[in-house]
């Protein structure tokens, strides 16, 4: 009796496996989406803006390079110490008008290329804040 049950289970599994297609047909939606992912599924990049080392020309070139490499989005992270010895553009610092103009330009360029941009919620590498957040708070998250 036990052998018959085992044979029946094996036969049922074999029948199920035989009915599953082993390859994706050319031109199927899954294959098309894999080859050309829809915008929400495309690669996304962390885009580091170090101190004042950004320009409108550089922004356009960066986004065009990301687009040609298959990226669909970029998250702008403002990093740096603000203490560059010879900053290339000393008059455009974090949160001044030229900085905001550059952000607007990045958003417009991304839109032109069919991409999206985002901004990190605070300067630096983490979302925990900056020097204004007391150190003990960083150790115990509040929910």
C-alpha positions in Angstrom: 0.0 0.0 0.0 2.8 2.4 0.9 4.6 1.8 -2.5 1.4 2.5 -4.4 1.0 5.8 -2.5 4.6 6.8 -3.3 4.1 5.9 -7.0 0.9 8.0 -7.1 2.6 11.0 -5.5 5.6 10.7 -7.9 3.2 10.4 -10.9 1.2 13.5 -9.8 4.4 15.5 -9.3 5.8 14.4 -12.7 2.5 15.5 -14.3 2.6 18.9 -12.7 6.2 19.5 -13.7 5.5 18.4 -17.2 2.7 21.1 -17.5 5.0 23.9 -16.4 6.8 25.7 -19.3 10.5 25.4 -18.9 11.3 28.6 -20.9 9.9 32.0 -21.5 8.6 32.5 -25.0 10.4 35.2 -27.0 8.4 38.4 -26.9 6.6 37.6 -23.6 5.9 40.5 -21.2 8.3 39.0 -18.6 11.2 38.9 -21.1 10.4 42.4 -22.5 10.3 43.8 -18.9 13.6 42.1 -18.1 15.3 43.4 -21.2 13.8 46.9 -20.9 12.6 47.4 -17.3 9.8 49.8 -16.6 10.9 53.1 -14.9 10.1 52.0 -11.3 12.3 48.8 -11.8 15.4 50.5 -13.3 18.6 51.0 -11.5 18.8 53.9 -9.0 22.0 55.6 -8.0 23.3 57.4 -4.9 24.5 60.7 -6.4 27.0 62.4 -4.1 27.4 66.1 -4.3 30.6 66.9 -2.4 30.6 70.3 -0.8 30.3 72.9 -3.6 31.7 70.6 -6.3 28.8 70.6 -8.7 27.9 72.6 -11.8 24.9 72.7 -14.1 27.0 71.3 -17.0 28.3 68.5 -14.7 24.7 67.7 -13.6 23.6 67.3 -17.2 26.6 65.1 -18.1 26.1 63.0 -14.9 22.5 62.4 -15.6 23.1 61.6 -19.3 25.7 59.1 -18.3 23.4 57.5 -15.8 20.6 57.3 -18.4 22.9 55.7 -21.0 24.0 53.1 -18.4 20.4 52.1 -17.8 19.7 54.1 -14.6 16.2 55.4 -14.0 16.7 57.5 -10.9 19.3 59.3 -8.7 19.2 60.2 -5.0 21.2 63.3 -4.3 23.2 63.1 -1.1 25.0 66.2 0.1 28.3 65.1 1.7 31.6 66.7 2.6 33.0 68.7 5.4 32.6 72.1 3.9 36.3 72.6 4.4 37.8 72.1 0.9 41.0 74.1 0.6 40.2 75.4 -2.9 36.5 74.7 -3.7 35.8 75.0 -7.4 32.7 77.1 -6.8 33.0 78.8 -3.4 29.9 80.9 -3.9 27.5 77.9 -4.1 27.3 76.3 -0.7 24.8 73.9 0.8 21.4 75.5 1.1 22.2 78.8 -0.6 20.3 80.0 -3.7 22.8 78.6 -6.2 22.4 75.2 -4.5 18.6 75.3 -4.9 19.0 76.4 -8.5 21.2 73.4 -9.1 18.6 71.1 -7.5 15.9 72.6 -9.8 18.2 72.1 -12.8 18.9 68.5 -11.8 15.1 67.8 -11.5 14.5 69.4 -14.9 17.3 67.5 -16.6 16.1 64.2 -15.0 12.6 64.9 -16.3 13.9 65.6 -19.8 15.7 62.3 -19.8 12.7 60.4 -18.4 14.4 59.8 -15.0 13.5 60.9 -11.5 15.6 62.5 -8.7 15.3 62.6 -5.0 17.0 64.3 -2.0 18.3 62.7 1.1 16.6 64.0 4.3 19.8 65.4 5.8 23.3 66.2 4.8 25.8 63.3 5.3 25.7 59.6 4.8 22.8 58.7 7.2 19.3 59.6 7.8 19.9 60.0 11.5 20.7 63.7 11.3 23.7 65.8 12.0 25.6 67.4 14.8 22.4 68.9 16.1 21.1 65.4 17.2 22.5 64.4 20.6 24.6 61.3 20.5 22.5 59.2 22.9 19.5 59.7 20.6 21.4 58.0 17.8 21.7 54.8 19.9 18.1 54.3 20.7 15.5 54.9 18.0 12.2 56.4 18.9 9.1 55.0 17.2 
